[in-house]
Amino acid sequence: MIYRVAHHVLVARNGKLVSILIMVSMVILFSIPCYASSLRPDALEIMGGHIWSPVIYKTQRHTINYYIIDVRGELFHFKQSFSFLMGMNYANATKGTDGFMAGFTLFLRYNFLPFNTGIYPYFQIGAGILYNDIYEDYKQDIIGNNIEFNPQAALGFKYPITETSCLNFELHYQHISNAGLDDRNIGLNGAGFLFGISFKFNP
């Protein structure tokens, strides 16, 4: 009981300060792999698309759809088929509420052998943290805190258009929730697609 009271007081009075501190901490944490890869990613991906929700337990969840922009750096490869990426993303609600979400994500990707058509398939999982202002809308109980967690997965395809660039397409799934940091924590389960382009710096 004391913890809950203290938590609500902290969020009410210092929510923005806490959010800033968390985001700064994440920037520092996510910067470590950049130094490990000599401050230059192997590739840069710029993706954009749309996510629809809910896709699971539809009758129990409020609809929140949003477009998303995702910029990722492929930091290094290991064991030939695996790669590690770090991304920054921004999303804006298009249905169900108003507001934005922005944050950071770490990805682990498995790159399959290419098809005969030259298309390179891959599968990735990721986890990140989002800062948002959607939680201020009390008409919904999907997103209840200004800091939310964002596990996700995607099946993607790359089609080379030059020696150093590819067109990208992904079928994308995202879960967003706050792990019980707030009483409003039904969570969002969304799916959609992302299109984009990637550039290789070390072909």
RACOR-V417756 format. One record per residue. N is the residue number from 0. PHI is phi in whole degrees, -180 to 180 (none if undefined). OMEGA is omega in degrees with one decimal (NA if undefined). Layout:
# RACOR-V417756
n: {N	N}
phi: {PHI	PHI}
omega: {OMEGA	OMEGA}
This chain:
# RACOR-V417756
n: {0	1	2	3	4	5	6	7	8	9	10	11	12	13	14	15	16	17	18	19	20	21	22	23	24	25	26	27	28	29	30	31	32	33	34	35	36	37	38	39	40	41	42	43	44	45	46	47	48	49	50	51	52	53	54	55	56	57	58	59	60	61	62	63	64	65	66	67	68	69	70	71	72	73	74	75	76	77	78	79	80	81	82	83	84	85	86	87	88	89	90	91	92	93	94	95	96	97	98	99	100	101	102	103	104	105	106	107	108	109	110	111	112	113	114	115	116	117	118	119	120	121	122	123	124	125	126	127	128	129	130	131	132	133	134	135	136	137	138	139	140	141	142	143	144	145	146	147	148	149	150	151	152	153	154	155	156	157	158	159	160	161	162	163	164	165	166	167	168	169	170	171	172	173	174	175	176	177	178	179	180	181	182	183	184	185	186	187	188	189	190	191	192	193	194	195	196	197	198	199	200	201	202}
phi: {none	-63	-62	-64	-62	-62	-63	-67	-65	-62	-65	-67	-93	-127	-57	-66	-64	-62	-61	-62	-63	-65	-65	-63	-61	-68	-60	-63	-63	-75	-77	-58	-62	-64	-66	-66	-106	62	65	-136	-71	-71	-154	-124	-119	-122	-124	-151	-178	-138	-118	-111	-148	-88	-117	-132	54	-60	-75	-105	-129	-74	-75	-137	-106	-159	-92	-138	-120	-131	-116	-127	-114	-87	-85	-163	-111	-153	52	65	-96	-102	-141	-117	-126	-127	-130	-118	-138	-137	-135	-133	-67	-116	-156	97	-169	-120	138	-131	-138	-147	-177	-128	-141	-105	-122	-118	-119	-110	-99	-80	-67	-69	-72	-64	-79	91	-82	-104	-85	-153	-130	-139	-124	-153	-150	-156	-127	-119	-102	-150	-117	-66	-60	-73	-87	-83	-77	-120	-124	-78	-114	-115	-137	-73	-114	-127	-101	-139	-70	-159	-150	-153	-109	-127	-141	-118	-123	-64	-114	-142	-65	-121	-143	-139	-88	-117	-141	-134	-94	-123	-124	-135	-117	-130	-160	-112	56	83	-69	-137	-63	-83	-154	-65	91	-113	-121	-126	-141	-177	-138	-130	-115	180	-140	-127	-126	-94	-98	-129	-65}
omega: {179.8	179.4	-178.6	178.3	179.6	179.8	-178.6	176.9	179.9	-179.9	-177.4	-173.8	-172.2	-177.1	-178.4	179.8	178.6	179.7	179.5	-179.6	178.9	-178.7	177.4	178.0	179.9	177.1	179.5	-179.6	-176.6	178.4	-177.2	178.4	178.7	178.2	178.9	-179.5	176.2	173.2	-180.0	179.5	175.9	-179.0	177.5	178.5	176.0	-172.7	175.7	-179.8	-175.1	179.1	176.4	175.8	2.1	174.8	176.8	-178.4	-172.8	-176.3	-175.7	-172.9	176.5	178.6	170.6	175.6	-178.5	170.4	-174.8	172.5	-174.4	177.0	-173.9	171.7	175.6	-167.4	178.4	177.0	171.7	-177.3	174.2	-171.7	-176.3	175.0	-177.3	-177.0	172.8	-176.1	170.7	-176.0	177.1	178.7	178.3	-176.8	177.8	179.6	174.9	178.9	173.8	175.7	-176.5	171.3	178.9	-178.9	-175.5	179.5	170.2	-177.5	167.4	-173.8	171.1	-177.9	179.0	174.1	-175.9	172.1	177.4	180.0	-178.9	178.3	-179.3	177.5	175.9	175.6	-177.7	171.1	-178.6	176.7	-178.3	179.9	-179.6	166.6	-176.6	171.4	178.3	-178.5	-179.9	177.5	-176.2	173.3	177.9	178.1	178.0	-179.1	-171.3	-177.4	-179.9	173.6	-179.8	178.2	-165.4	171.3	-175.0	177.6	-179.0	169.0	-173.1	-179.8	176.2	176.7	-177.8	175.3	170.3	179.6	-174.9	-178.5	-179.3	166.7	-177.5	172.4	-179.5	164.2	-163.1	173.8	178.1	169.0	178.6	176.0	-175.4	175.2	176.5	176.8	177.4	179.3	175.8	-175.0	175.9	176.1	-178.6	171.8	-174.8	177.3	-179.8	-177.9	176.3	172.0	176.5	-179.4	178.7	-178.7	177.4	176.1	178.7	-176.2	NA}
